[in-house]
Amino acid sequence: MTHRKIKDGAGRAWDVWEVYPSAVEQRMSGEHPSVPPGDAPRGRREVRILVPTALQQGWLAFQSGVDRRRLAPIPVNWIDLGEEELINLLGRADRLTETDAK
């Protein structure tokens, strides 16, 4: 997994990385509403996560303490961007609320 660290204009440090949902992440992340239990095969109690279409190809994650944001789709060659360009992407990223994280 590619990872960067940046500082915003206020001096806050941010971790930045790319996320690609895999079958396991889609089942276990708890990030999106699950498929109703009645839809699971008989005898199996598996929680499946529905990943929104906009996130199925992955997203760029930003985190500073409890402040979390994500930007989709992942910008091409984001790893080669300068810090100022990454800060601009941070400004465009969607802020995640506590509800989004469940």
N, C-alpha and C positions, 0 to 999 in steps of 0.2 A: 504494500500500500504506500503510495506517495504521500508525503506529509511536508507541510511548510509551517513556519511560524512568522507572524507579522505583528506590527504594532500600528494601531489606528492613530488618528490625529490627536486623540486624548491620551495617548501613551499606553492604552490597554493592549495586552498581549493576546493574540488570537492563534489558535491552532487551526490549520486548514488541511483538509484531506478529501479524497474522493470516495464515494460510497456506491457500491454496485449491489443491488439486492440479489441475493442468492435464494435458492429454495429454502434453506434453513433460516435465513434472516426473515424471509417472508412469513414463515410460520411462527417464529419466536420473538420478533422484535416488540410486538405489542404496540407498534407505532400507528397502525391503522385498524379500522373495525374488522373483526374476524367474521368468517363465514359462520352462519348459524349452526349449532351443534347437530341439528336434524339433517344437515346436508353431508355430514361425515359418514363414511362407510360404516356399516354395522360392526359394533364391537371395538371401533377405534375412536378414541377421544383426542383428536388432533385439532389444534387451533390453527387455522390457516388465515393468513393476513392478506387482505386485498391491497395490493400496491397500486396507487393511482397511476393512470397512464403516463402522466407527466414525469413520474419518478422511475418508471420501469427501466430506463436506460442509465439510471444512476443520477447522482447529484453531488455537488461540491458542498461539504459540511464545514461550517465555521463554528468555533466554540471558544468562549472566553468566560471561565467560571461557569455560572449557571445560564449565561446567555448563549443560546444556540440558534443558528440560522442555517438555511440551506438554499442552494441555487441550482436549478435544473433548467436546461440540460448542462452537463459539465462543459465549460468552455474548452475549445481545442487548445492544446499546448498551454494550459493554465499554469503548469509547473514552471514554464519559462518566463512568465510575466513578472514584471517588476513589482515591488511592494506597493507602489501607488496604484497600479492597475488592479492588484488584488484587493486593495482597500475600496476601490470603486465597485468591484464585484460584491464585496461585503455589503456595501450600501444598497445594492439591488436585491440581495438575498432576503428570503422570507424569514421573519423571526418566528421561532417555534415557541408556543405557549406550553404550559404544563399539560394542558389537554392534548396537544399534538404529540407529546412525548409518551402518552399512555397508550 
